[in-house]
Amino acid sequence: MHILTIPEGISEPIPVAGGQPLEAGKEYICTNAFAGALMLTPWRVVIDEEAWSLRSLIKVDHFVEQEFNPKLDWNGAHIWLMRAGGWGDLLMLTPTIRELKKRWPRCIVHVAMGESHKGLFNGLGVIEESIPMDYDKLLAGPNESVTILVAFEDWIEGHPGAEKVHIAQHFANKLGLDLDGNHKPDFIISEEEELWREATFPRTAKKRVGLQYMASALYRTYPHTEKVIKLLMDHDIEVFLFGTKGQLTMKGDLPPGLTNLTDPSFDATFRRSAALAKSCDCIISPDSAMVHVAAALEVPYIGLYGPIPPQLRGSGKNGKGLFGEAPCSPCFFHAERSDQFPAGMPCTDKGYCVALAAIPPEQVVEEALKLVSPIIQLPKQNSGRIIVP
């Protein structure tokens, strides 16, 4: 972690993709990766009507992180957790937050995250903060109360323990906490979100399946999703496609029974999508956000895994993980770009994860049909491994 000091006198704040703008003369705590990016950026700032290179003016100092001691009494303390990750990673922090509040009911938990993820912890008694973090805000604990920052940069991507321990417990390990096997994430749907779902997508007599079309990166995206959609719709199932707003553009009329929630006209925010997921009979998703949403809401789900085994990711009693067979799986690869694959591996040339591709779409649908309509089954498939988290 590093402390950034922004130069005085700049004419306007420095914009940060996915984070809060950096203001003149202020100090911010940021990740090593962000500090490195600023030291390399060609961005120019204006001071007294003259343009300067930002990297020639910015000051970067190492931030010494204190170790969290679980033997101390943290009641009344401000505990800051910092994770610049996606929806899924932040959801898997909630078991740690739950354990903190169980052990020290009067502790105040802050979570610093990207601006686009604000609202994820609504109803959970968490104070949501921005990254990069305002250093003055961290230091200004009310009534001189104890404040500690626990940062999770590269805790999943670069720590060997993440290849051996469930992601929820691995997060908790940073604080020396034992979750005792309870890896289920927490998420609370508001009354307004429930009403939006009921008004926009009321239940019909049809079975309802939610499907996350793709993960945030291609290496975790299931390549046979369109075949799965067709097979589900052959059984007259109502299918909802989850994803980022505007992610999928489909020309012409959609097939009857298929709803593309990434269409901006639905205004299906992440939280509204979660509210709709709660009404589904089953969720199908790659190793990404909707698997964790389903686990939190206790909706049956089928998780699709290749780079990382399901026993290190899946949670909740109603989930099944399908793990693709391939000589290179699990590879534990973590991409830095959405289109990146591990160098020199078959996936790089093919443009998809070969382990995920080995999971037959018929098997995915068969397992989903067992959850939504137990008497309907497709012919047995021999490939792929089923793992119940």
Secondary structure by P-SEA (a helix, b strand, c coil): cbbbbccccccbbbbbcccccccccbbbbbcaaaaaaaaaccbbbbcccccccccccbbbbbbbbbbbbcccccccbbbbbbbcccaaaaaaaaaaaaaaaaacccbbbbbbbccccccccccccbbbbbcccccccccccccccbbbbbbbccccccccccccccaaaaaaaaaccccccccbbbbbbcaaaaaaaaaccccccbbbbbbccccccccccccaaaaaaaaaaaaccbbbbbcccccccccccccccccccccccccccaaaaaaaaaaccccccccccaaaaaaaacccbbbbbcccccccccccccbbbbbbbcccccccccccccccccccccccccccccccccccaaaaaaaaaaaacccccccccccbbbbcc
